[in-house]
Amino acid sequence: MLDRLLGRAHLKERIAELEAERDDAVARMEAEEERRGEAARKRQAAEKRVNELETRITELENRLGRAEATGEATVEFRGMETLRPKRRDEVLARLRSVETGREGALSAFVADDGDVPEPVRDALGDRAPLVRRAAPTLVYRDDAGLVSCALEPALDPAPFEEWADSFRVEASWFRPTGRFAFGLVRSDTFAVGVYEDDERVSLETVRTDVMDEHDKGGFSQARYERLREEQIDEHLDDCREVLEELPTDLDRVVLVGERGVVKRVAAFADHTAGSDATGKPVRALDDAFDDFWTAKLRLL
């Protein structure tokens, strides 16, 4: 009775109504966030698959073009393996352990746009065309043919070829060494760390809300694309500010991510590469870091 006389009953009812309305709004918001997240994951998975297929199509078209132009016989790799860091180090240790007589071990690096050196062609014979398909790649072959492989490094050395009594396997080609910066750049996500060998000693991140396909709403296509591009431009301006503040004593700067986006900040990098790593900045950076230092082994 007292509550009713003082108007408290009405207030309590109104509070209950507002709390219910708030709970409904929170539920709708969480459902929308989940839907957006699922849409983004599906889009990213589709992008990755498209990139894989485009790479494979280009490889097959190049092989077909060479075969038609030169009449080269079709040969295949004896095997292929993706070497994650632990497995990579095991394989590198085995290569380093090989000892031969004088000039019994051939090491070479063939650039993507370079010719296959004559010593490599002579050593591999009719399997030499595989090197061009694997390039850019290191080639290891002993004079008995017990070791015959192409190994794709993370950081390309200058082209070379040499016969020696062991294989030339430098750690800096395959694993993080020295003091350097490594960054992941996407249209809405950026993270860059300074590393000493494989230990990260500092980190900067930028996350920007950028319109996605499901955000188009009632915008026209032209207006949607213009607004989205403006948001990406602002995001990359923030990324450039961070890159400009990197220490000056670094051995190198490596940037990976969406190829079209990485191109726009490539002036800050010594090395660039594509990466499909997604998610929150720190987790995505860690995934991209592991992927970058993963090697591709092909048996010739």
C-alpha positions as CSV (number, residue, x, y, z in Angstrom):
1,M,0.0,0.0,0.0
2,L,2.8,2.4,1.0
3,D,4.7,1.7,-2.3
4,R,1.6,2.4,-4.3
5,L,0.9,5.6,-2.4
6,L,4.4,6.9,-3.0
7,G,4.4,5.9,-6.7
8,R,7.0,3.3,-6.1
9,A,5.0,0.5,-7.6
10,H,4.9,2.3,-11.0
11,L,8.6,3.0,-10.9
12,K,9.3,-0.6,-10.1
13,E,7.1,-1.7,-13.0
14,R,8.9,0.7,-15.3
15,I,12.3,-0.5,-14.2
16,A,11.3,-4.1,-14.9
17,E,10.1,-3.1,-18.4
18,L,13.3,-1.3,-19.1
19,E,15.4,-4.2,-17.8
20,A,13.5,-6.6,-20.1
21,E,14.0,-4.2,-23.0
22,R,17.7,-4.0,-22.2
23,D,18.0,-7.8,-22.1
24,D,16.3,-8.1,-25.4
25,A,18.6,-5.5,-26.9
26,V,21.7,-7.3,-25.5
27,A,20.5,-10.6,-27.0
28,R,19.9,-9.0,-30.4
29,M,23.4,-7.4,-30.3
30,E,25.0,-10.7,-29.4
31,A,23.2,-12.5,-32.1
32,E,24.2,-9.9,-34.6
33,E,27.8,-10.0,-33.6
34,E,27.8,-13.8,-33.9
35,R,26.2,-13.6,-37.4
36,R,28.8,-11.0,-38.5
37,G,31.6,-13.1,-37.1
38,E,30.4,-16.2,-38.9
39,A,30.0,-14.2,-42.2
40,A,33.5,-12.9,-41.8
41,R,34.9,-16.4,-41.2
42,K,33.2,-17.7,-44.3
43,R,34.4,-14.9,-46.4
44,Q,38.0,-15.4,-45.1
45,A,37.8,-19.1,-45.8
46,A,36.6,-18.4,-49.3
47,E,39.4,-15.9,-49.9
48,K,41.9,-18.4,-48.8
49,R,40.5,-21.1,-51.1
50,V,40.4,-18.6,-54.1
51,N,44.1,-17.8,-53.5
52,E,45.0,-21.4,-53.4
53,L,43.1,-22.2,-56.6
54,E,44.6,-19.2,-58.4
55,T,48.1,-20.2,-57.4
56,R,47.5,-23.8,-58.6
57,I,45.9,-22.6,-61.9
58,T,48.9,-20.3,-62.5
59,E,51.3,-23.1,-61.8
60,L,49.5,-25.5,-64.2
61,E,49.3,-22.8,-66.9
62,N,53.0,-22.1,-66.6
63,R,53.7,-25.9,-66.9
64,L,51.5,-26.2,-69.9
65,G,53.1,-23.2,-71.6
66,R,56.6,-24.6,-71.0
67,A,55.6,-28.0,-72.2
68,E,54.0,-26.7,-75.4
69,A,57.0,-24.3,-76.1
70,T,59.8,-26.8,-75.4
71,G,58.2,-30.2,-75.6
72,E,59.6,-31.0,-72.2
73,A,58.5,-34.3,-70.7
74,T,56.1,-34.2,-67.8
75,V,57.9,-35.1,-64.5
76,E,56.5,-34.9,-61.0
77,F,58.0,-34.3,-57.6
78,R,58.7,-37.5,-55.7
79,G,57.1,-36.0,-52.7
80,M,56.2,-32.7,-51.0
81,E,56.0,-31.7,-47.3
82,T,55.2,-28.5,-45.4
83,L,57.8,-28.2,-42.7
84,R,56.5,-26.4,-39.5
85,P,59.3,-25.0,-37.3
86,K,60.1,-28.1,-35.3
87,R,60.1,-30.4,-38.4
88,R,61.9,-27.8,-40.4
89,D,64.8,-27.7,-37.9
90,E,65.0,-31.5,-38.0
91,V,65.3,-31.5,-41.8
92,L,67.9,-28.7,-41.7
93,A,70.0,-30.6,-39.2
94,R,70.0,-33.7,-41.5
95,L,71.1,-31.6,-44.4
96,R,73.9,-30.1,-42.4
97,S,75.0,-33.5,-41.3
98,V,75.7,-34.7,-44.9
99,E,79.4,-34.8,-45.6
100,T,80.9,-35.8,-49.0
101,G,84.2,-35.8,-50.8
102,R,85.5,-32.6,-52.3
103,E,82.9,-31.0,-54.4
104,G,80.4,-33.7,-53.8
105,A,77.5,-31.6,-52.5
106,L,75.7,-29.1,-54.7
107,S,73.9,-26.2,-53.2
108,A,72.1,-23.5,-55.2
109,F,69.4,-20.9,-55.0
110,V,67.2,-20.3,-58.0
111,A,65.1,-17.0,-58.0
112,D,61.6,-16.9,-59.2
113,D,62.6,-15.0,-62.3
114,G,66.1,-16.5,-62.7
115,D,67.5,-19.2,-64.9
116,V,68.2,-22.6,-63.6
117,P,72.1,-22.7,-63.4
118,E,74.0,-25.1,-65.6
119,P,75.4,-27.1,-62.7
120,V,71.8,-27.7,-61.4
121,R,70.7,-28.8,-64.9
122,D,73.6,-31.1,-65.3
123,A,73.1,-32.7,-61.9
124,L,69.3,-33.2,-62.3
125,G,69.1,-34.1,-66.0
126,D,65.5,-34.5,-67.1
127,R,64.3,-33.6,-63.7
128,A,65.8,-30.1,-63.9
129,P,62.4,-28.6,-65.0
130,L,61.1,-29.3,-61.5
131,V,63.4,-26.6,-60.2
132,R,61.7,-23.9,-62.3
133,R,58.3,-25.1,-61.0
134,A,59.6,-24.9,-57.4
135,A,61.4,-21.5,-57.7
136,P,62.2,-19.4,-55.7
137,T,63.9,-22.3,-54.1
138,L,67.1,-23.7,-52.7
139,V,68.4,-26.9,-54.4
140,Y,70.4,-29.6,-52.6
141,R,71.9,-32.6,-54.5
142,D,74.8,-34.8,-53.7
143,D,76.9,-36.5,-56.4
144,A,75.5,-39.9,-55.6
145,G,71.9,-38.7,-55.9
146,L,71.1,-39.8,-52.3
147,V,69.9,-36.3,-51.5
148,S,67.9,-34.5,-54.1
149,C,65.5,-31.8,-53.0
150,A,64.2,-28.3,-53.4
151,L,63.6,-26.4,-50.1
152,E,61.8,-23.0,-50.1
153,P,63.2,-20.6,-47.6
154,A,61.4,-17.9,-45.7
155,L,64.0,-15.2,-46.8
156,D,65.5,-15.6,-50.2
157,P,69.3,-15.3,-50.5
158,A,71.0,-13.9,-53.6
159,P,71.2,-16.5,-56.4
160,F,74.3,-18.8,-56.2
161,E,75.5,-22.3,-57.0
162,E,78.4,-24.1,-55.5
163,W,79.9,-27.6,-55.2
164,A,81.5,-28.3,-51.8
165,D,82.0,-31.1,-49.3
166,S,78.8,-30.2,-47.5
167,F,75.5,-28.4,-48.2
168,R,75.2,-24.6,-47.6
169,V,72.4,-24.3,-45.1
170,E,72.2,-20.9,-43.3
171,A,69.9,-20.5,-40.4
172,S,68.9,-16.9,-41.4
173,W,67.2,-18.2,-44.5
174,F,64.8,-20.4,-42.6
175,R,64.3,-19.2,-39.0
176,P,64.1,-15.9,-37.1
177,T,67.6,-14.6,-36.3
178,G,68.9,-11.2,-35.2
179,R,66.8,-8.2,-34.2
180,F,64.0,-7.5,-36.6
181,A,60.4,-6.4,-37.0
182,F,57.6,-8.6,-38.2
183,G,54.1,-7.3,-38.9
184,L,50.7,-8.5,-40.2
185,V,48.7,-6.1,-42.3
186,R,45.1,-6.6,-43.2
187,S,42.4,-4.1,-44.2
188,D,41.1,-3.9,-40.7
189,T,43.8,-5.4,-38.5
190,F,47.5,-4.6,-37.9
191,A,50.0,-5.9,-35.5
192,V,53.8,-5.5,-35.5
193,G,56.4,-6.9,-33.1
194,V,60.1,-6.4,-32.6
195,Y,61.8,-9.7,-32.2
196,E,65.2,-10.9,-31.0
197,D,65.6,-14.2,-32.7
198,D,62.2,-15.9,-32.1
199,E,61.3,-13.9,-28.9
200,R,59.0,-10.9,-29.3
201,V,60.2,-8.0,-27.1
202,S,57.6,-5.4,-28.1
203,L,54.2,-5.2,-29.7
204,E,51.9,-2.6,-31.3
205,T,48.4,-3.2,-32.7
206,V,45.8,-1.3,-34.6
207,R,42.2,-2.5,-35.0
208,T,39.7,-0.6,-37.2
209,D,36.1,-1.1,-37.9
210,V,35.8,-1.5,-41.7
211,M,32.6,-2.1,-43.6
212,D,32.2,-5.6,-44.8
213,E,29.9,-7.1,-47.4
214,H,27.1,-7.7,-44.9
215,D,27.4,-4.0,-43.8
216,K,26.4,-2.6,-47.2
217,G,22.9,-1.9,-46.0
218,G,21.0,0.6,-48.2
219,F,24.1,2.1,-49.7
220,S,24.6,2.1,-53.5
221,Q,27.5,-0.1,-54.6
222,A,29.6,3.0,-55.5
223,R,29.0,4.7,-52.2
224,Y,29.6,1.5,-50.3
225,E,33.0,1.0,-52.0
226,R,34.0,4.6,-51.5
227,L,33.2,4.6,-47.8
228,R,34.9,1.3,-47.3
229,E,38.0,2.5,-49.1
230,E,38.1,5.7,-47.0
231,Q,38.0,3.5,-43.8
232,I,40.9,1.3,-45.1
233,D,42.9,4.5,-46.0
234,E,42.4,5.8,-42.4
235,H,43.4,2.3,-41.1
236,L,46.6,2.3,-43.2
237,D,47.5,5.8,-42.1
238,D,47.4,4.6,-38.5
239,C,49.6,1.6,-39.5
240,R,52.1,3.9,-41.2
241,E,52.4,6.0,-38.1
242,V,53.3,2.9,-36.1
243,L,55.8,1.7,-38.8
244,E,57.5,5.1,-38.8
245,E,58.2,4.7,-35.1
246,L,60.0,1.4,-35.3
247,P,63.5,1.3,-33.9
248,T,66.3,2.2,-36.4
249,D,68.7,-0.6,-35.3
250,L,66.6,-3.4,-36.9
251,D,68.3,-5.9,-39.2
252,R,65.1,-6.1,-41.4
253,V,61.4,-5.4,-41.5
254,V,59.0,-8.2,-42.7
255,L,55.4,-7.4,-43.5
256,V,52.8,-10.1,-44.5
257,G,49.1,-10.1,-44.9
258,E,46.5,-9.3,-47.7
259,R,48.7,-8.8,-50.7
260,G,46.9,-5.7,-52.0
261,V,47.0,-4.1,-48.6
262,V,50.6,-5.0,-47.9
263,K,51.6,-3.4,-51.2
264,R,50.4,-0.1,-49.9
265,V,52.8,-0.1,-47.0
266,A,55.6,-2.0,-48.7
267,A,57.9,1.1,-48.6
268,F,58.4,0.3,-44.9
269,A,59.5,-3.3,-45.5
270,D,62.6,-5.2,-46.6
271,H,60.5,-8.3,-47.3
272,T,56.8,-8.8,-48.0
273,A,54.6,-11.9,-48.4
274,G,51.0,-13.0,-48.4
275,S,49.3,-14.4,-45.3
276,D,45.8,-15.7,-44.6
277,A,46.1,-15.3,-40.8
278,T,43.0,-13.7,-39.4
279,G,41.4,-13.1,-36.0
280,K,42.4,-10.8,-33.1
281,P,45.7,-8.9,-33.8
282,V,48.0,-10.7,-31.4
283,R,46.7,-14.2,-32.2
284,A,46.8,-13.4,-36.0
285,L,50.3,-12.1,-35.7
286,D,51.5,-15.3,-34.0
287,D,49.8,-17.5,-36.6
288,A,51.4,-15.4,-39.5
289,F,54.8,-15.6,-37.8
290,D,54.7,-19.4,-37.6
291,D,53.4,-19.6,-41.2
292,F,56.1,-17.3,-42.5
293,W,58.9,-19.4,-41.0
294,T,57.4,-22.6,-42.4
295,A,59.4,-24.2,-45.3
296,K,58.1,-26.2,-48.3
297,L,60.1,-29.3,-49.1
298,R,59.9,-30.9,-52.5
299,L,61.8,-34.1,-53.5
300,L,63.3,-33.9,-56.9
